[in-house]
C-alpha cells in the first residue's frame, strides 16, 4: 500500500523501489494493478505465504519497541539490529522469523531505518 500511495503521489517506479527496497519489476506490477483497479485492487493483491503469527496489537508492540532503545529490552546498547529484533520477537511472542522477514516487518511498520547493519 505504501508503494501505491507513493505512485499515486507521483513518485517514479525507481524512487518507490529504492525507498521501499523493492525490485523495479514488483513496483511496475503494483503500478499496473493500481492503474487498472486503484488502491482497492492493490489492497486485494495476495502476497502469498501464510498469515503472520503477529496480530495488529503485537505489531504495534514491536513498533513501539523499535521506536525506543534496544537497551530497554535488555540489550547492551541502544541500537536495533535484525538479530536483536528477531530475538525480541521470539522472547515476547514465541515466534521465530528469518532475517529477511524480520526486516520486512520493520519496513512494513515504517521503521526499517531503525535496524543498523551490524550483526548483533
N, C-alpha and C positions, 0 to 999 in steps of 0.2 A: 504494500500500500504506500510505503514511503516513496518508492520509485514512481508509482502512479501520480502521486501528488507533485513530485518534482517535475515529472514530464508535463503535467498539466500547467505548471507554473512557467514552463518554457525552457527548462533545463535540457541540455543536449543528452543524447544517449551516452556519449563518452563521459560527460560530467556526472551523470547518475551512476554509471558503472563504477567510476572511481570513488565517488562519495560513499557508496553503499557496498563496495568491494564485491561487485557482481561482474559477471562476464558481459561483454557488449552483446553477445548473442541472446542472453537472458533478458537484458533490458530491451532489446529490439522486439523480442517476443511479447514482453509486457506492453510495449508501446502499441503493437498491433492489436492486442486484446483490448487495450484502452480505447483505441480509435474505433474499434468495431462495436464495443459494448459499454464503454465508460467504466467508471470505478466499480460499479456493481459486478460487471463481468470479471474484472481483475480480482475482486474480493472472492469470487466464487472459484477461482482457479485452484486446483488441487496442487499442493506442493509435494504430495507423496509422503510415504513413510507413515509411521504410527503417530498418534496424537501424543503431545508432550505429557510427561508424567507430572509436570508442574502446572497447577492451575493459575488463574489470574492473581489470586492472593499470594501464592508462592512467588510468582514472577515479580510482584510488587515488592516483596520482602527482599528478593535478590537485587532489584534495582536500588532499594534504599541502602542495602549493604554496599553496593558498588559506589554509590554517591558519597559514602563515608570512607573511613580509613580501614584498611585491612587489619591494622593493629587492634582495632576494636573487636576483632573476631579471633584474636589470639596469634596473629602472625607477627613476625619480628620487625616489620617496617610498615609504613603507611601504604606502600604501593600494592596495587592489584595486579596479579598475573593470571594467566589462563589456568595454571596449575592450582593456584590458590582458590580461584573461583570454583573449579571442579571439586576441590577438597571441601570447600564450604557447603556446596550443594549436596554432596554425599553425606556430610555430617548432619546437616539440618533435615534433609528430605529422604535420605537413604537411596538416592538415585545416582548412578554413575553415568557421566556423559563423556563423550570423546572430546578431544581438544578442539576439533572443528565445531562440534555442536555447542560447546560452552561459549566459544567465540561468537557463534550465531545468536545465542541467547542474549549476550551482552550487546551485540549490534542491533538486534531487534528492539531492545529496550532503549536504544539511542545512547548506549554507554560503552560501545566498543572501544572508544578512545581512552577509557579508563584502564584498559589492560595494557600493561607495559610489555615490552618484548622479552624481558628476562624470563628465564625458565622457572624460577622459584621466587 
